[in-house]
């Protein structure tokens, strides 16, 4: 277990879901947790970052983006920069999600550059790693995660802000989750790898588990070694579902 306790974070990733009418779910969530005992984050699609930040202003629910470009500005049609997310009211940004790695060819190197950009803009990067089913079945999981962590994170990180999410690709949106022993094995190894590289301060980095987290399985996942919260996709879209996960984290 960590010497220094990491803060707890329940993070929702809305992916490519949500229109203005969906902001009612975000405000409902904020009303359910006026004084939360854990940090709460919602990452809507880019079109909703500014309106969600406005709707949640003064609440205890933070807003984040789902990606940012590595450059601050320039000729990059369709992209948005970390500075733009800050300007829109975001505090966090998800980086290197497996869907971005698969759909947009994001490499570890690109994720590291984006992590630098996010850190320089003052955003808290939520850097995602995770093995495929093929890699797990070949017994390569720890090696894959160590390599992704090593190459997706720059040497200069803000240890106060950095968040890591372990999301096995085969567990995302599938209803399948690893055994609690498998989650603990990866999270303990990630903690040791991060402390080895960044020193004792890395004990404070929140390590989130992601992949088919639901209100029904959240408590046992949060009781697992070195799990400090969750990155939640499908079950973050409705306040009724996500609130069950936030409560489970408050009680963990
Ligand atoms: P899921 O997605 O909770 O829908 O499995 C998690 C994620 O991809 O962040």
Boltz pocket constraint, residues with backbone or C-beta under 6 A from the ligand:
constraints:
  - pocket:
      binder: B
      contacts: [[A, 13], [A, 167], [A, 171], [A, 172], [A, 173], [A, 174], [A, 210], [A, 211], [A, 212], [A, 213], [A, 231], [A, 232], [A, 233], [A, 234], [A, 235]]
      max_distance: 6.0
